Amino acid sequence: MKFVSYVSGVQERVGLLVGSHIVDLELAHHTLRHEHAFQLGRFPSDILDVLELGNAALHDARLVEEACRKSMDDAYMLPADHVTLLSPV
């Protein structure tokens, strides 16, 4: 699992690199919330918050990653070359 920080539009976001795409973790988590047993009510959009939440955030990120590998949904995935990557932390 590879976390990334990136800018989409003017907003800084946290995501996962899945293949050649970036998964917007907050948006994917929200979209998939009825299909998975997430531990968090809402996934944070900042990597420092993800680190602070620890195992619960990692658990939810793994579930999102698994779902994305099965179904490459454009609703919450962006081509990696369409975003500006930032330093991880």
C-alpha positions in Angstrom: 0.0 0.0 0.0 1.5 3.3 -1.1 0.1 6.5 0.4 0.5 9.7 -1.5 -0.3 13.4 -0.8 -1.4 15.3 -3.9 -3.1 18.4 -5.1 -6.4 18.1 -7.0 -7.6 21.5 -8.1 -6.5 23.7 -5.3 -7.1 21.2 -2.4 -4.4 19.0 -0.8 -5.6 15.4 -0.6 -4.4 12.0 0.6 -4.7 9.0 -1.6 -3.3 5.6 -2.6 -1.3 4.7 -5.6 -3.0 1.8 -7.3 -1.4 0.9 -10.6 -1.1 4.1 -12.6 -4.0 5.8 -10.7 -4.4 7.7 -7.5 -7.4 6.7 -5.3 -8.9 9.7 -3.4 -9.2 7.9 0.0 -11.8 10.3 1.5 -14.0 10.1 -1.6 -13.7 6.4 -2.0 -14.3 5.7 1.7 -17.5 7.8 1.5 -18.6 6.1 -1.7 -18.0 2.6 -0.4 -19.2 3.1 3.2 -22.3 1.0 2.7 -20.4 -1.9 1.2 -17.6 -2.4 3.8 -17.1 -2.6 7.5 -15.0 0.6 7.9 -13.8 1.6 11.4 -13.8 5.3 10.7 -16.9 7.3 10.1 -15.0 9.6 7.7 -11.6 9.2 6.1 -9.3 12.2 6.7 -8.0 14.3 3.7 -4.6 15.0 5.4 -1.8 12.4 5.7 -0.9 13.6 9.2 -4.4 12.8 10.4 -4.2 9.4 8.7 -1.0 8.7 10.7 -2.5 9.9 13.9 -5.5 7.6 13.5 -3.2 4.7 13.1 -4.6 1.2 12.7 -8.2 2.2 12.1 -7.0 4.4 9.1 -4.8 1.6 7.8 -7.6 -0.9 8.1 -10.0 1.3 6.1 -7.3 2.1 3.5 -6.7 -1.6 2.9 -10.4 -2.2 2.4 -10.5 0.7 -0.1 -7.4 -0.5 -1.9 -8.9 -4.1 -2.2 -12.2 -2.6 -3.6 -10.3 -0.4 -6.1 -8.2 -3.3 -7.4 -11.4 -5.2 -8.1 -13.3 -2.3 -9.7 -11.4 0.6 -11.2 -14.1 3.2 -10.6 -13.4 6.6 -12.1 -15.7 8.2 -9.5 -12.8 8.3 -7.0 -9.7 7.4 -9.1 -7.5 9.8 -11.1 -4.7 9.1 -13.5 -1.5 9.7 -11.6 -0.2 11.9 -14.3 -3.2 14.3 -13.8 -2.3 15.3 -10.3 0.6 17.1 -8.6 2.3 14.9 -6.1 3.5 16.4 -2.9 6.1 15.3 -0.3 4.5 12.5 1.7 4.6 14.2 5.1 
